[in-house]
Amino acid sequence: MDLKLLCAGDVVGEPGRRVLREAVERLRRDGRLDCAIVNAENAAGGSGLTPVLYDKILQSGVDLITLGDHAYRRNEIFPILETKDRLVRPINFPAGAPGREYALAEVGTGQRVAVLAVMGRLYMKPPVDCPFRAVDRVLAALPADVKIIVVDVHAEATSEKIALGWHLDGRVSVVFGTHTHVQTADECVLPKGTAYITDVGMTGPHDSVLGRRKDRVLGTMISGVPSKFEVACNDPRLCGVLVTVDAHTGRAKAIERVQYKGSAQATDGYGNS
């Protein structure tokens, strides 16, 4: 039996949440989706996640949620990190950091899918432990009967993401990169059966600079004067990959890069996020 997984990238603000809901609903209606996994660390006004939005994202049809370097941006998320079982923070945060290192969801006809997130160290803040050793440690702790394992590599450097893909080939089902908000064109199934993409891209307003208002970002870059980078509104799109996985072996059979364009919004682009 095959399972169809969606791995989608950084959900930015209200436009990202809206197009995420639209895309997941359509994919499930069309029979193209068994499990949806998203990085939601930018879901709350472009930075962080709140308890209310955690619930709303799950209600939109998402099964598992990952976070990255903005995992602790909102203090109110701490109780959710400690008590809920569908949300993970990066596994290589220092020992004692709040949150789960992996999460499990039962999908399809009872298959369990595990997800974990790991942060890169190159050009990233805050400093974290070695991602290679951290992922080895957590994989060894997963239940032996879990065959479908998905890893979100939240990193800046493409070299580090690619190296982690090769490190994990044949040991996990999917390695998908997040953080840069720009979808790459290198999706593939590696030789030992791991689906890989360097970055799945952004789920949010693409008429923007990485989800933020163009005028704010340009003004600061040109003048050097800081300003608030509000979330933009127009051209919402979901970016991600659809991966077909053999449920019995956990090996990926196919990976497809996807972009879903959301419903248009009549706005000047400077609305609320």
Sine and cosine of phi, psi and omega as CSV:
sin_phi,cos_phi,sin_psi,cos_psi,sin_omega,cos_omega
0.00,0.00,0.64,-0.77,0.03,-1.00
-0.98,-0.22,0.56,-0.83,0.14,-0.99
-0.91,-0.42,0.58,-0.82,0.01,-1.00
-0.94,-0.34,0.87,-0.49,-0.06,-1.00
-0.93,-0.37,0.66,-0.75,0.20,-0.98
-0.96,-0.28,0.80,-0.60,0.14,-0.99
-0.88,-0.47,0.91,-0.42,-0.10,-1.00
-0.87,-0.49,0.48,-0.87,-0.14,-0.99
-0.99,-0.11,0.08,-1.00,-0.27,-0.96
-0.55,0.83,0.93,-0.36,0.01,-1.00
-0.98,0.18,0.88,-0.48,-0.11,-0.99
-0.94,-0.35,0.92,-0.40,0.15,-0.99
0.86,0.51,-0.24,-0.97,-0.03,-1.00
-0.89,0.45,-0.65,0.76,0.03,-1.00
-0.87,0.49,-0.61,0.79,0.03,-1.00
-0.93,0.38,-0.67,0.75,0.02,-1.00
-0.90,0.44,-0.62,0.79,-0.03,-1.00
-0.92,0.38,-0.74,0.68,-0.02,-1.00
-0.94,0.33,-0.50,0.87,0.10,-1.00
-0.86,0.51,-0.74,0.67,0.00,-1.00
-0.87,0.49,-0.71,0.70,-0.01,-1.00
-0.87,0.49,-0.71,0.70,-0.07,-1.00
-0.92,0.38,-0.70,0.72,-0.02,-1.00
-0.90,0.43,-0.67,0.74,0.03,-1.00
-0.87,0.50,-0.69,0.72,-0.02,-1.00
-0.92,0.38,-0.70,0.72,-0.01,-1.00
-0.89,0.46,-0.65,0.76,0.03,-1.00
-0.93,0.37,-0.64,0.77,0.02,-1.00
-0.89,0.46,-0.58,0.81,-0.01,-1.00
-1.00,0.10,0.01,1.00,0.01,-1.00
0.95,0.30,0.42,0.91,-0.06,-1.00
-0.97,-0.24,0.14,0.99,-0.15,-0.99
-0.55,-0.83,0.79,-0.61,0.12,-0.99
-0.94,-0.33,-0.47,0.88,-0.07,-1.00
-0.50,-0.87,0.78,-0.63,0.01,-1.00
-0.92,-0.40,0.79,-0.61,-0.01,-1.00
-0.82,-0.57,0.79,-0.61,-0.04,-1.00
-0.70,-0.72,0.52,-0.85,0.18,-0.98
-1.00,0.00,0.86,-0.51,-0.11,-0.99
-0.87,-0.50,0.48,0.88,-0.09,-1.00
-0.97,0.25,-0.15,0.99,0.06,-1.00
-0.91,-0.41,0.32,0.95,-0.15,-0.99
-0.95,0.30,-0.50,0.87,-0.08,-1.00
-1.00,-0.10,0.99,-0.10,0.03,-1.00
0.86,0.50,0.37,0.93,0.05,-1.00
1.00,-0.09,-0.08,1.00,-0.02,-1.00
-0.39,-0.92,0.92,-0.40,0.04,-1.00
1.00,-0.09,-0.02,-1.00,-0.01,-1.00
-0.64,-0.76,0.60,-0.80,0.03,-1.00
-0.92,-0.39,0.31,-0.95,0.05,-1.00
-0.85,0.53,-0.66,0.75,0.01,-1.00
-0.88,0.47,-0.69,0.72,-0.03,-1.00
-0.96,0.28,-0.50,0.86,0.13,-0.99
-0.83,0.55,-0.75,0.67,0.00,-1.00
-0.90,0.43,-0.67,0.74,-0.04,-1.00
-0.91,0.43,-0.61,0.79,0.01,-1.00
-0.92,0.39,-0.66,0.75,0.07,-1.00
-0.90,0.43,-0.64,0.77,0.01,-1.00
-0.91,0.41,-0.37,0.93,0.02,-1.00
-0.98,0.20,-0.05,1.00,0.04,-1.00
0.94,-0.34,0.08,1.00,0.02,-1.00
-0.99,0.16,0.63,-0.78,-0.02,-1.00
-0.99,-0.10,-0.63,0.78,-0.10,-0.99
-0.62,-0.78,0.59,-0.80,-0.08,-1.00
-0.81,-0.59,0.71,-0.71,0.08,-1.00
-0.92,-0.39,0.37,-0.93,0.06,-1.00
-0.78,-0.63,0.17,-0.99,0.00,-1.00
-0.70,-0.71,-0.73,-0.69,-0.10,-0.99
-0.94,0.33,-0.26,0.96,0.06,-1.00
-0.99,-0.14,0.34,0.94,-0.06,-1.00
-0.82,0.57,-0.60,0.80,-0.10,-1.00
-0.96,-0.29,0.34,0.94,-0.04,-1.00
-0.89,0.45,-0.56,0.83,-0.01,-1.00
-0.93,-0.36,0.89,-0.45,-0.05,-1.00
-0.87,0.50,-0.51,0.86,-0.07,-1.00
-0.93,0.36,-0.19,0.98,0.01,-1.00
-0.99,0.14,-0.23,0.97,-0.09,-1.00
-0.84,0.55,-0.74,0.67,0.02,-1.00
-0.88,0.47,-0.56,0.83,0.02,-1.00
-0.92,0.39,-0.67,0.74,0.03,-1.00
-0.86,0.51,-0.56,0.83,-0.07,-1.00
-1.00,0.08,-0.43,0.90,-0.17,-0.99
-0.91,-0.40,-0.42,0.91,-0.06,-1.00
-1.00,-0.02,0.45,-0.89,-0.15,-0.99
-0.93,-0.36,0.23,0.97,0.00,-1.00
-0.90,-0.44,0.22,0.98,-0.13,-0.99
-0.75,-0.66,0.72,-0.70,0.02,-1.00
-0.78,-0.62,0.54,-0.84,0.16,-0.99
-0.97,-0.26,0.23,-0.97,-0.02,-1.00
-0.84,0.54,0.68,-0.73,-0.09,-1.00
-0.95,0.30,-0.32,0.95,-0.07,-1.00
-0.98,-0.21,0.33,0.94,0.27,-0.96
-0.91,0.42,0.38,-0.93,-0.03,-1.00
-0.84,0.54,0.43,-0.90,0.02,-1.00
-0.82,0.57,0.68,-0.73,0.00,-1.00
1.00,-0.05,-0.13,0.99,0.04,-1.00
-0.90,0.43,0.69,-0.73,-0.05,-1.00
-0.92,0.39,0.56,-0.83,0.07,-1.00
0.88,-0.48,0.31,-0.95,-0.02,-1.00
-0.99,0.10,0.51,-0.86,0.05,-1.00
-1.00,0.00,-0.39,0.92,0.15,-0.99
-0.50,-0.87,0.37,-0.93,0.03,-1.00
-0.72,-0.70,0.45,-0.89,-0.03,-1.00
-0.82,-0.57,0.63,-0.78,0.12,-0.99
-0.74,-0.67,0.65,-0.76,0.07,-1.00
-1.00,-0.08,0.83,-0.56,-0.08,-1.00
-0.73,-0.69,0.10,-1.00,0.05,-1.00
0.86,0.51,-0.79,-0.62,0.01,-1.00
-0.97,-0.23,0.62,0.78,0.06,-1.00
0.95,-0.30,0.09,1.00,0.04,-1.00
-0.96,0.30,0.62,-0.79,0.03,-1.00
-0.98,-0.19,0.71,-0.70,0.04,-1.00
-0.92,-0.40,0.77,-0.63,0.06,-1.00
-0.97,-0.25,0.63,-0.78,0.07,-1.00
-0.77,-0.64,0.60,-0.80,0.14,-0.99
-0.58,-0.81,0.38,-0.92,0.01,-1.00
-0.82,-0.57,0.59,-0.81,0.03,-1.00
-0.68,-0.73,0.64,-0.77,-0.01,-1.00
-0.99,-0.16,0.58,-0.81,0.13,-0.99
-0.97,0.24,0.25,-0.97,0.01,-1.00
-0.95,-0.30,-0.36,0.93,-0.06,-1.00
-0.97,0.24,0.86,-0.51,0.05,-1.00
0.90,0.44,0.36,0.93,-0.05,-1.00
-0.92,-0.39,0.49,-0.87,0.14,-0.99
-0.76,-0.64,0.55,-0.83,-0.07,1.00
-0.97,0.23,0.19,-0.98,0.04,-1.00
-0.90,0.44,0.63,-0.78,-0.04,-1.00
-0.75,-0.66,0.19,-0.98,0.04,-1.00
-0.95,0.31,0.16,-0.99,-0.03,-1.00
-0.85,0.52,0.85,-0.53,-0.02,-1.00
-0.92,0.39,-0.52,0.85,-0.03,-1.00
-0.93,0.37,-0.74,0.68,0.01,-1.00
-0.93,0.36,-0.58,0.82,-0.01,-1.00
-0.91,0.42,-0.69,0.72,-0.02,-1.00
-0.93,0.36,-0.57,0.82,0.08,-1.00
-0.88,0.47,-0.67,0.74,-0.03,-1.00
-0.90,0.44,-0.71,0.70,-0.06,-1.00
-0.96,0.29,-0.60,0.80,0.05,-1.00
-0.87,0.49,-0.61,0.79,0.02,-1.00
-0.92,0.39,-0.39,0.92,-0.04,-1.00
-1.00,-0.03,-0.16,0.99,-0.01,-1.00
-0.93,0.36,0.51,-0.86,0.09,-1.00
-0.83,0.55,0.69,-0.73,-0.11,-0.99
-0.89,0.45,-0.43,0.90,-0.06,-1.00
-1.00,0.07,-0.01,1.00,0.05,-1.00
-1.00,0.08,0.92,-0.40,-0.08,-1.00
-0.99,-0.14,-0.45,0.89,-0.08,-1.00
-0.98,-0.18,0.93,-0.37,-0.09,-1.00
-0.80,-0.61,0.77,-0.64,-0.03,-1.00
-0.86,-0.52,0.73,-0.68,-0.03,-1.00
-0.86,-0.52,0.84,-0.55,0.12,-0.99
-1.00,-0.06,0.90,-0.44,0.05,-1.00
-0.99,-0.15,0.97,-0.25,-0.07,-1.00
-1.00,-0.08,0.99,-0.16,-0.17,-0.99
-0.46,-0.89,0.36,-0.93,0.01,-1.00
-1.00,0.01,-0.70,0.71,-0.14,-0.99
-0.99,0.12,0.81,-0.59,0.03,-1.00
-0.89,0.46,-0.56,0.83,-0.02,-1.00
-0.89,0.46,-0.64,0.77,-0.01,-1.00
-0.93,0.37,-0.64,0.77,0.04,-1.00
-0.90,0.43,-0.72,0.69,-0.01,-1.00
-0.88,0.47,-0.67,0.74,0.02,-1.00
-0.88,0.47,-0.65,0.76,0.04,-1.00
-0.92,0.39,-0.56,0.83,0.08,-1.00
-0.86,0.51,-0.73,0.68,0.02,-1.00
-0.93,0.38,-0.59,0.80,0.02,-1.00
-0.88,0.47,-0.53,0.85,-0.09,-1.00
-0.98,-0.20,-0.04,1.00,-0.04,-1.00
-0.85,0.53,0.80,-0.60,0.00,-1.00
1.00,0.07,-0.13,0.99,-0.02,-1.00
-0.95,-0.31,-0.35,0.94,0.05,-1.00
-0.69,-0.72,0.22,-0.97,-0.04,-1.00
-0.99,0.12,-0.65,0.76,-0.09,-1.00
-0.62,-0.78,0.67,-0.74,0.23,-0.97
-0.84,-0.54,0.90,-0.44,0.03,-1.00
-0.82,-0.57,0.68,-0.73,-0.02,-1.00
-1.00,-0.02,0.52,-0.85,0.09,-1.00
-0.68,-0.73,0.02,-1.00,0.14,-0.99
0.96,-0.28,-0.65,0.76,-0.10,-1.00
-0.99,0.12,-0.22,0.98,0.06,-1.00
0.93,0.37,0.16,0.99,0.01,-1.00
-0.85,-0.52,0.86,-0.50,-0.06,-1.00
-0.95,0.32,0.75,-0.66,0.03,-1.00
-1.00,-0.10,0.27,-0.96,-0.10,-0.99
-0.93,-0.37,0.57,0.82,-0.08,-1.00
-0.90,-0.44,0.44,0.90,0.00,-1.00
-0.88,0.48,0.66,-0.75,-0.03,-1.00
-0.27,-0.96,0.25,-0.97,0.21,-0.98
-0.97,-0.25,0.89,-0.46,-0.03,-1.00
-0.93,0.37,0.29,-0.96,-0.18,-0.98
-0.82,0.57,-0.52,0.85,-0.06,-1.00
-0.99,-0.12,0.14,0.99,0.15,-0.99
0.97,-0.24,0.33,0.94,0.07,-1.00
-0.97,-0.24,0.82,-0.57,0.10,-1.00
-0.97,0.26,0.67,-0.74,-0.12,-0.99
-0.64,-0.77,0.61,-0.79,0.24,-0.97
-0.52,-0.85,0.65,-0.76,-0.07,-1.00
-0.92,0.38,-0.65,0.76,0.11,-0.99
-0.46,-0.89,0.77,-0.63,-0.01,-1.00
-0.98,0.19,-0.22,0.97,0.03,-1.00
1.00,-0.08,-0.22,-0.98,-0.12,-0.99
-0.95,-0.31,0.62,-0.79,0.19,-0.98
-0.96,-0.29,0.99,-0.16,-0.10,-1.00
0.12,-0.99,-0.30,-0.95,-0.06,-1.00
-0.98,0.21,0.91,-0.42,-0.06,-1.00
-1.00,0.06,-0.20,0.98,0.15,-0.99
-0.99,0.11,0.96,0.27,-0.23,-0.97
-0.18,-0.98,-0.06,-1.00,0.25,-0.97
-0.93,-0.36,0.99,-0.13,-0.02,-1.00
0.82,0.57,0.57,0.82,0.04,-1.00
0.99,-0.12,-0.11,0.99,-0.05,-1.00
-0.96,-0.29,0.40,-0.92,-0.01,-1.00
-0.82,0.57,0.76,-0.65,-0.04,-1.00
-0.89,0.45,-0.65,0.76,-0.06,-1.00
-0.90,0.43,-0.61,0.79,0.01,-1.00
-0.92,0.40,-0.73,0.68,-0.05,-1.00
-0.92,0.39,-0.71,0.71,0.01,-1.00
-0.89,0.46,-0.67,0.75,0.00,-1.00
-0.87,0.50,-0.68,0.73,0.00,-1.00
-0.94,0.34,-0.67,0.74,-0.02,-1.00
-0.91,0.41,-0.58,0.81,-0.04,-1.00
-0.99,0.16,-0.65,0.76,-0.10,-1.00
-1.00,-0.08,-0.40,0.92,-0.10,-1.00
0.99,0.15,0.02,1.00,-0.01,-1.00
-1.00,-0.01,0.84,-0.54,-0.02,-1.00
-0.89,0.45,0.53,-0.85,0.10,-0.99
-0.51,-0.86,0.23,-0.97,0.02,-1.00
-0.98,0.20,0.80,-0.61,-0.01,-1.00
-1.00,-0.05,1.00,0.10,0.01,-1.00
-0.93,0.36,0.44,-0.90,0.07,-1.00
-0.92,0.39,0.68,-0.73,0.08,-1.00
-0.98,0.20,-0.06,-1.00,-0.09,-1.00
-0.78,-0.62,-0.57,0.82,-0.26,-0.97
-1.00,0.08,0.38,-0.92,0.04,-1.00
0.83,0.56,0.84,0.54,0.03,-1.00
-0.94,0.34,0.72,-0.69,0.03,-1.00
-0.64,-0.76,0.56,-0.83,0.22,-0.98
-1.00,-0.09,0.77,-0.64,0.11,-0.99
-0.89,-0.45,0.66,-0.75,0.00,-1.00
0.00,-1.00,-0.30,-0.95,0.08,-1.00
-0.71,-0.70,0.54,-0.84,0.18,-0.98
-0.96,-0.27,0.82,-0.57,-0.07,-1.00
-0.86,-0.50,0.75,-0.66,0.10,-1.00
-0.99,-0.15,0.82,-0.57,-0.09,-1.00
-0.83,-0.56,0.68,-0.74,0.14,-0.99
-0.96,0.29,0.90,-0.43,-0.10,-0.99
-0.91,0.41,-0.41,0.91,-0.06,-1.00
-0.99,0.13,-0.58,0.81,-0.05,-1.00
-0.97,-0.25,-0.37,0.93,-0.09,-1.00
0.98,0.18,0.04,1.00,0.00,-1.00
-0.99,0.13,0.66,-0.75,0.07,-1.00
-0.97,0.25,0.63,-0.77,0.03,-1.00
-0.96,-0.29,-0.46,0.89,-0.03,-1.00
-0.33,-0.94,0.45,-0.89,0.08,-1.00
-0.66,-0.75,0.71,-0.71,-0.03,-1.00
-0.77,-0.64,0.83,-0.56,0.08,-1.00
-0.97,0.25,0.71,-0.70,-0.07,-1.00
-0.74,-0.67,0.52,-0.86,0.22,-0.97
-0.71,-0.70,0.79,-0.61,0.03,-1.00
-0.91,-0.42,0.86,-0.52,0.03,-1.00
-1.00,0.06,0.79,-0.61,-0.04,-1.00
-0.99,0.11,0.02,-1.00,0.00,-1.00
-0.92,0.38,0.58,-0.81,-0.03,-1.00
-0.94,0.35,0.48,-0.88,0.02,-1.00
-0.80,-0.59,0.82,-0.58,0.00,-1.00
-0.98,0.22,0.97,-0.26,-0.07,-1.00
-0.33,-0.94,0.30,-0.95,0.11,-0.99
-1.00,0.09,0.03,1.00,0.01,-1.00
1.00,-0.05,-0.04,1.00,-0.09,-1.00
-0.88,-0.48,0.54,0.84,-0.03,-1.00
-0.98,0.20,-0.09,-1.00,-0.01,-1.00
-0.97,0.25,0.43,-0.90,-0.01,-1.00
-0.93,-0.36,0.00,0.00,0.00,0.00
